[in-house]
Amino acid sequence: MRVLAQKSPKIALDQKDWRILKELISNVRQPLSQIAKSTLLSRQSVEYRIKQLQHNNLIIGSRTIINIPKLDYRSYHIFLELHSPDQEQLLITRALQAPYVNAIIQYSGKYNLEISIIAKDADEFLNYFQTLTQHITIRNDTFLILLNTLRSEVLPPSYFPKQKELFKTKMEEQPQLPKKTTSTFLQPLDLKLLYTLSNNANITNITLAQQLNVSKDTIAQHIKQLEAQKYIIQYRPVINYAVLELSINSLLIKINSNPQEQLKFEQFLKTHSSILWATKTFGHYNYLIYAITKNLDEFHDLINTIKDTFQNLIKTYEILFAFKETKYQFMAESMIGEEKKK
């Protein structure tokens, strides 16, 4: 999932800002002293510039990317068309309060709402969905189960103006969500720690220790283990793309059976400069894609490129124009159990 942010005036960034932003994207939790060393700036300068990026609403938070499948959960995305604005608002209100819903996005297009539910299995998901939509009339819907992530970026390197040299990391070195592996037993503390970090990657170990009522050394040890066991994938800043005059829209794509073309298409998704996030899905559509572009012309160029290049593969597609993200959490609150919710 990506984060849509509020509209804000465009800001001007100089080369030093871009270098700092590049470091934050690689690991927003790293010490300021390390960023200063990597950017050849003083610690005071780095701290001041980061505060300015936050003040100007370019950086509006931080997230920790968690390996959801390793926790034995699946992410189910429902795209819905509701009969009336009142019904839509009722569903949004319920979803905001539901601990198993981690994201709500409003669109214009065939579907006007996307809701992400995290559940252990299909039975649990159906129970959640039926509870959520009780007495609500749905005109049209489609369900997708997220499979393996093909690409996950904060900001593709090409959108760093004339500074591609800042990004010398090869594509295969970009952090990717690992496939599900055998999970080890996690303590309740680990789940609470993952949930807290997922909402704020910059929270200090001291604050975590105070909130979770353990020592700072215990927090440091558990975080190190969670990183080593790949429960924690990456620490990322939340970028307000509006201040960079960028927007995000979605593509749902259904394909024909053509394994060779499918491999080429997935390579295209992994490398194209406008693809922010892409995943294979199980359901009516085979791919869910979030594209980041400077304007609608650029977005339509992407669509036309896909249609022209993969005309024998693409069966059908749906364009969704995102205009508001009402809720976003990387982990659902229901994942941490009843103890935390009480």
Secondary structure by P-SEA (a helix, b strand, c coil): cbbbbccccbbbbcaaaaaaaaaaaacccccaaaaaaaacccaaaaaaaaaaaaaaccccbbbbbcccccccbbbbbbbbccccaaaaaaaaaaaaacccccbbbbbcccccbbbbbbcccaaaaaaaaaaaacccccccbbbbbbcccccccccccccccccccccccccccccccccccccccccaaaaaaaaaaaacccccaaaaaaaacccaaaaaaaaaaaaaacccccccccccccccccccbbbbbbbcccaaaaaaaaaaaaccccccbbbbbcccccbbbbbbcccaaaaaaaaaaaaaacccccccbbbbbbcccccccccccccccccccc
